[in-house]
Amino acid sequence: MGQHDVLAYLKKHRNRWFLARELMENFNVARGSIVRTLKVLEETNYIKSQLANKVIRDKSRLKKTTKLALAYSIKNGSNSNN
């Protein structure tokens, strides 16, 4: 799993927000690995983040510990060719 894989996944699900935990489970990688990848993608303006409780409508996806977590989505008009 690398930046390309995460970016391709987010692009495929363009209109959805994901918690780092959900991406970690989807790619079967350690939390630190996905968090580092998300940080790099956000710093390079490929993805955006917002508070999960503001953008995730299905509240069953949020646990007590994730209500203040960040959710991630691809930026509209992302300059990625993936």
C-alpha angles and dihedrals in degrees: 000000000000140000091279092056094049092045092049091049093050091046090051089053094039098158097048134087121219134199116227086242091058092049090046090054093044094053095034094229136132119276093243091055095053094042091052091048092049091049092053092046091050093047090052091050097244095118138025133215135208136168107290095226089058098051108025108083097185098077091189086076090062122080126192090265095048101049090094094035124111123256121208134214137164115268116249108253092019108183092225118124093203 
